[in-house]
Amino acid sequence: MTVTVRDAEGVGRFEAWVGDDLAGFAEYLRSNGLVVYPHTVVEPAYEGQGIGGTLARAALDDARARGLAVLATCPFIKAWMLRHPEYVDLAYENRSRVTD
C-alpha cells in the first residue's frame, strides 16, 4: 500500500491518501515558533495499517524542518513521540524557549 502525505495548509492538517481515498489526517495550528497537534483521525478501513504513524512522522519532520517546537495535545501524536525518541527533542516541554 502506497501512502501519500500532503500538507493541506488551507485547512491546517496533514492528509494521508491511499490512491483517491483520504485515509486519515492530523490537524495542526502553527504560530510563533510553535506547532500544536490537537487531533488525529484514521478512517476505520485504514486502522492498524500504519497510517497514523506515517502522519505523525510527516508532521514532526515538517516541524523539525521549520524549526518549530511541538505541543502534542493529541494523545496519539504524544504517545508516538514517546515511542520514537528521535522526536522527543521537538517537544515544547523540552525546549528552553520558543522563538518569536
Buried (B, 14 or more C-beta within 10 A) or exposed (E): EEBEBEEBEEEBBBBBBBEEEBBBBBBBEBEEBBBBBBBBBBBEEBEEBBBBBBBBBBBBEBBBEEEBBBBBEBEBBBEBBEEEEEBEEBBBEEBEEEEE
